[in-house]
Amino acid sequence: MKTPAKQIGELVKATRKSLAVTQRALAMTSGTGMRFIIELEKGKPTCQLSKVLTVLNTLGITIRLAAPATDTLSASRLLISNAWQRRLASLGR
């Protein structure tokens, strides 16, 4: 299974190539460096988010974000709350 970082990197590389843009040109037009573009395309998971978003925008790639459904959100909050309670209990608080 590919990580999201790998998927983004592959999409960036494929889009860049389909536009016949070099890594150097993409780095210059997005205000990043060659090393950053290379690492992003390889799927480095610790790439700086703001730079990733800039590169995606430069290539015309869009992202869609959606909040979870209300019942899913409530369940997530309950899980987080329970986890914190267990953690605090383990610390004797």
Stockholm file with secondary structure:
# STOCKHOLM 1.0

chainA/1-93         MKTPAKQIGELVKATRKSLAVTQRALAMTSGTGMRFIIELEKGKPTCQLSKVLTVLNTLGITIRLAAPATDTLSASRLLISNAWQRRLASLGR
#=GR chainA/1-93 SS CCCHHHHHHHHHHHHHHHTTCCHHHHHHHHTCCHHHHHHHHTTCTTCCHHHHHHHHHHHTCCCCCCCCCHHHHHHHHHHHHHHHHHHHHHTTC
#=GC SS_cons        CCCHHHHHHHHHHHHHHHTTCCHHHHHHHHTCCHHHHHHHHTTCTTCCHHHHHHHHHHHTCCCCCCCCCHHHHHHHHHHHHHHHHHHHHHTTC
//
